[in-house]
């Protein structure tokens, strides 16, 4: 039998539940699988959440296209009434299916992070000459109302564009091209646009970095897997990839530099991708991380 972790909590909100144009659940059975990547050019951030026994009224609301949705998960404190229930996914509902499972009604929500902003907003403008790559990304971000701010790190974003830069088409298509041309990676996560050098991270390898060890939730043994990510187009050497599993940690982010502490693996790593998964009433909650050694640390 799996060990059920105690003091867990979650909430799933869809639409504007405070006005009655949406709903919020935090006690029904849910199972979830959330995948995030450091580079949305290669893989978009997505979530699949199954909810058991929504009311007919709640299911009816899901007929609205691209409803905003948020999923929070974490742990209540054992020492007081405070909690660490954090948002681990924000985006729009892209598809809904409902099926019968015995006596239960199971509704599956597929969600995309920044889905509408990235794919259904068309730009047609020119960024003036003399601006930088960062300025271009900021111009794109400003066209996406649901993306509140941009966070940037690295040297490539400071490259100057002598002749300016045309913005024609959907934001995702434009940013895909920018990331290839200027060797940066981007992602929309938790309503924020992150951009950093491919060979770097969104933060630095210092004392402020997240430390992952057995005391902070690391379970099992980290292990090497076959590399599947190049350092850059100019450096075709495949990165060695380390994978590990830990108890669900809402704080870990793709693209960040972390400190992994385990015999044989201790060092600085960049989070290339992660997956949060679990089931509220049955299985353990885990975060699985794929990361590569940080070549700039």
PALO-684632 format. One line per 5 residues: number of its first residue (from 1); for each residue x, y, z of C-alpha. Coordinates in steps of 0.1 Angstrom, whole numbers. Layout:
<sites>
NUM	X:Y:Z ~ ...
</sites>
This chain:
<sites>
1	0:0:0 ~ 13:35:-8 ~ 21:59:21 ~ -5:87:22 ~ 13:119:31
6	-6:138:59 ~ -14:175:62 ~ -18:179:24 ~ -40:205:9 ~ -50:217:-26
11	-75:240:-43 ~ -86:242:-79 ~ -103:273:-92 ~ -119:277:-126 ~ -133:310:-138
16	-144:337:-114 ~ -157:316:-86 ~ -163:347:-64 ~ -189:361:-87 ~ -205:327:-95
21	-190:326:-130 ~ -167:298:-119 ~ -161:274:-90 ~ -135:264:-65 ~ -130:229:-50
26	-106:218:-23 ~ -121:186:-8 ~ -132:165:-37 ~ -109:138:-50 ~ -84:151:-76
31	-55:136:-94 ~ -30:158:-112 ~ 0:157:-135 ~ 17:190:-142 ~ 47:192:-166
36	69:222:-170 ~ 100:229:-192 ~ 127:255:-191 ~ 122:262:-228 ~ 87:265:-241
41	101:264:-276 ~ 107:227:-271 ~ 79:218:-247 ~ 50:238:-234 ~ 39:239:-198
46	7:218:-193 ~ -15:203:-167 ~ -40:174:-166 ~ -63:174:-136 ~ -91:149:-129
51	-119:159:-105 ~ -144:134:-92 ~ -181:142:-87 ~ -184:178:-98 ~ -220:191:-97
56	-239:194:-129 ~ -237:232:-125 ~ -199:231:-122 ~ -196:209:-153 ~ -219:232:-172
61	-196:262:-165 ~ -167:242:-182 ~ -185:246:-215 ~ -171:282:-217 ~ -140:284:-239
66	-105:289:-224 ~ -116:295:-188 ~ -88:308:-165 ~ -78:281:-140 ~ -54:278:-111
71	-42:248:-91 ~ -26:252:-57 ~ -11:224:-36 ~ 12:219:-6 ~ 12:211:31
76	-4:226:62 ~ 20:233:90 ~ 20:208:118 ~ 29:234:144 ~ 2:261:138
81	-26:270:115 ~ -5:285:87 ~ 0:267:55 ~ 23:264:25 ~ -3:258:-1
86	12:274:-32 ~ 1:279:-68 ~ 18:254:-90 ~ -1:260:-122 ~ -20:289:-138
91	-34:290:-173 ~ -65:283:-193 ~ -86:252:-197 ~ -80:240:-233 ~ -103:208:-233
96	-127:190:-210 ~ -139:154:-210 ~ -164:138:-185 ~ -169:101:-181 ~ -185:76:-158
101	-163:55:-136 ~ -185:31:-116 ~ -208:53:-95 ~ -185:83:-99 ~ -184:111:-125
106	-148:120:-134 ~ -140:152:-152 ~ -107:157:-168 ~ -93:192:-175 ~ -64:198:-199
111	-48:232:-192 ~ -21:252:-209 ~ 0:280:-193 ~ -4:313:-211 ~ -23:293:-239
116	-45:321:-252 ~ -18:348:-248 ~ 8:328:-267 ~ -13:314:-295 ~ -43:337:-301
121	-28:372:-300 ~ -14:385:-333 ~ 12:412:-334 ~ 21:436:-362 ~ 47:462:-353
126	84:470:-355 ~ 107:473:-325 ~ 128:504:-333 ~ 165:501:-341 ~ 190:502:-312
131	168:482:-289 ~ 180:449:-273 ~ 167:414:-273 ~ 153:420:-239 ~ 134:450:-252
136	119:428:-279 ~ 107:402:-254 ~ 93:430:-232 ~ 74:444:-262 ~ 59:409:-268
141	51:404:-231 ~ 33:438:-230 ~ 10:425:-257 ~ -1:396:-235 ~ -25:409:-208
146	-24:378:-187 ~ 14:378:-183 ~ 21:403:-155 ~ 58:408:-157 ~ 91:396:-172
151	122:382:-155 ~ 154:382:-174 ~ 189:369:-168 ~ 221:364:-189 ~ 242:382:-215
156	225:373:-248 ~ 194:393:-239 ~ 216:424:-240 ~ 225:420:-277 ~ 216:452:-296
161	194:450:-327 ~ 209:476:-350 ~ 181:474:-376 ~ 153:469:-352 ~ 131:438:-351
166	97:431:-368 ~ 70:415:-347 ~ 46:397:-371 ~ 24:369:-360 ~ 16:350:-327
171	38:356:-297 ~ 49:320:-294 ~ 61:319:-330 ~ 81:351:-326 ~ 97:340:-293
176	105:306:-308 ~ 125:324:-335 ~ 142:347:-310 ~ 152:319:-288 ~ 169:301:-317
181	186:331:-331 ~ 200:345:-299 ~ 205:313:-279 ~ 181:320:-251 ~ 152:301:-237
186	118:313:-226 ~ 88:301:-207 ~ 55:314:-194 ~ 51:301:-158 ~ 27:313:-132
191	17:343:-153 ~ 54:354:-156 ~ 76:354:-187 ~ 111:341:-179 ~ 140:345:-204
196	176:334:-198 ~ 207:322:-217 ~ 205:285:-228 ~ 237:278:-210 ~ 226:297:-179
201	197:299:-156 ~ 172:325:-143 ~ 192:329:-111 ~ 228:325:-100 ~ 246:297:-83
206	249:312:-48 ~ 235:310:-13 ~ 200:320:-24 ~ 196:290:-46 ~ 172:262:-35
211	190:233:-18 ~ 177:198:-25 ~ 188:170:-1 ~ 172:143:21 ~ 162:169:47
216	143:190:22 ~ 124:161:7 ~ 147:142:-16 ~ 136:105:-19 ~ 153:76:-36
221	187:80:-52 ~ 195:106:-80 ~ 206:88:-112 ~ 220:96:-146 ~ 199:93:-177
226	209:96:-214 ~ 214:132:-223 ~ 188:147:-247 ~ 196:184:-246 ~ 224:202:-264
231	243:230:-247 ~ 236:252:-277 ~ 235:250:-314 ~ 271:261:-315 ~ 280:234:-290
236	264:201:-301 ~ 277:181:-271 ~ 248:164:-253 ~ 244:173:-217 ~ 246:146:-191
241	212:146:-174 ~ 205:138:-137 ~ 170:128:-126 ~ 157:127:-90 ~ 124:125:-72
246	113:144:-41 ~ 82:151:-21 ~ 60:176:-39 ~ 77:210:-38 ~ 57:239:-52
251	88:262:-50 ~ 110:245:-75 ~ 110:261:-110 ~ 122:251:-144 ~ 152:271:-156
256	165:278:-121 ~ 199:268:-106 ~ 196:245:-76 ~ 221:229:-52 ~ 217:191:-51
261	234:174:-21 ~ 238:137:-23 ~ 270:116:-24 ~ 283:114:-59 ~ 259:141:-72
266	266:171:-50 ~ 269:203:-71 ~ 250:230:-90 ~ 224:220:-115 ~ 199:237:-138
271	164:224:-138 ~ 155:215:-174 ~ 121:201:-167 ~ 99:189:-139 ~ 67:170:-133
276	43:173:-103 ~ 19:144:-98 ~ -3:129:-72 ~ -38:119:-61 ~ -55:136:-32
281	-69:105:-14 ~ -46:77:-25 ~ -11:81:-38 ~ 19:101:-26 ~ 26:135:-40
286	59:138:-58 ~ 80:162:-79 ~ 103:145:-105 ~ 131:167:-118 ~ 154:164:-148
291	184:186:-145 ~ 219:192:-160 ~ 251:203:-144 ~ 254:241:-146 ~ 284:248:-168
296	286:284:-156 ~ 287:277:-119
</sites>
